[in-house]
Amino acid sequence: MRKLIILLTLLCSHQVFAEPLPLLVHQFAANLRIVLSQDAECNDKPGYRASAQRIDGLYIPGCWTEEPDHPELIRIDWHNGDFSILPREGFTPVKSK
């Protein structure tokens, strides 16, 4: 979580207009959120970078893509071997200040 706050602070300090950052966030539970990048591609798998971030600092990286037959669904392949399928509508853009 601390890394995300630092990243968002750095990105916001370089933005002069109130435009969406290339990040989408879904508050999955009270202590867990899922963050999707819309421009940082994964190195080892197809898709873009994703992460599950807990308030206690646990961080699980992954890669996300749209489901081929259902573009309203997002599939996240986590680096620990698990996967999640979530509705796109649950994610909101992160806006700069």
C-alpha positions in Angstrom: 0.0 0.0 0.0 2.8 2.4 0.8 4.3 1.8 -2.6 1.0 2.7 -4.3 0.7 5.9 -2.3 4.3 6.9 -3.2 3.6 6.0 -6.9 0.4 8.0 -6.9 2.1 11.0 -5.2 4.9 11.0 -7.8 2.4 10.7 -10.7 0.2 13.4 -9.3 3.1 15.8 -8.8 3.9 15.6 -12.5 0.3 16.0 -13.7 -0.9 19.6 -14.1 -4.4 18.8 -15.4 -7.1 16.9 -13.6 -7.2 14.0 -15.9 -7.5 10.3 -15.1 -4.4 8.4 -14.4 -3.9 5.1 -16.3 -5.0 3.2 -13.2 -8.3 1.5 -12.3 -9.1 0.6 -8.7 -11.7 -1.8 -7.2 -12.2 -1.8 -3.4 -12.7 -5.6 -3.1 -13.0 -5.7 0.7 -12.4 -3.4 3.6 -8.7 -4.2 3.7 -8.1 -5.2 0.1 -8.1 -3.4 -3.2 -7.2 -4.4 -6.7 -5.4 -2.0 -8.9 -5.2 -2.3 -12.7 -2.7 -0.5 -15.0 -4.0 0.5 -18.4 -0.6 1.2 -19.9 2.0 -0.9 -18.2 2.2 -4.2 -20.0 3.3 -7.4 -18.2 6.7 -8.8 -19.1 6.0 -12.5 -18.8 2.3 -12.8 -19.7 -0.1 -11.1 -22.1 -2.0 -8.2 -20.8 -1.4 -5.3 -18.4 -0.1 -5.2 -14.8 -2.4 -5.8 -11.9 -1.9 -6.0 -8.2 -3.9 -7.0 -5.1 -3.0 -4.8 -2.2 -3.9 -5.3 1.4 -3.8 -2.7 4.1 -1.1 -4.7 6.0 1.3 -4.4 3.1 0.7 -7.8 1.4 1.1 -7.3 -2.4 0.3 -9.9 -5.0 1.2 -9.0 -8.6 -0.7 -10.2 -11.7 -1.7 -9.6 -15.3 -5.1 -8.7 -16.5 -7.0 -9.0 -19.8 -10.6 -8.7 -21.0 -12.4 -12.0 -21.3 -12.5 -12.7 -25.0 -16.2 -13.6 -25.2 -17.3 -11.2 -22.4 -15.5 -7.8 -22.7 -17.5 -6.6 -19.6 -15.4 -9.1 -17.5 -11.8 -8.8 -16.5 -9.6 -11.8 -15.9 -6.6 -11.4 -13.6 -4.0 -14.1 -13.6 -2.1 -13.8 -10.3 1.6 -14.7 -10.1 0.8 -17.3 -7.4 -1.1 -19.3 -10.0 -4.7 -18.3 -9.0 -7.0 -16.2 -11.2 -10.0 -13.9 -10.7 -12.8 -12.9 -13.0 -14.4 -9.6 -12.0 -16.9 -7.2 -13.7 -15.3 -4.2 -15.3 -18.0 -1.9 -13.8 -16.5 -2.5 -10.3 -13.4 -0.6 -11.3 -13.1 3.2 -11.1 -10.4 5.4 -12.6 -7.9 7.1 -10.3 -8.0 10.9 -10.9 -5.1 13.3 -10.3 -5.7 16.3 -8.1 
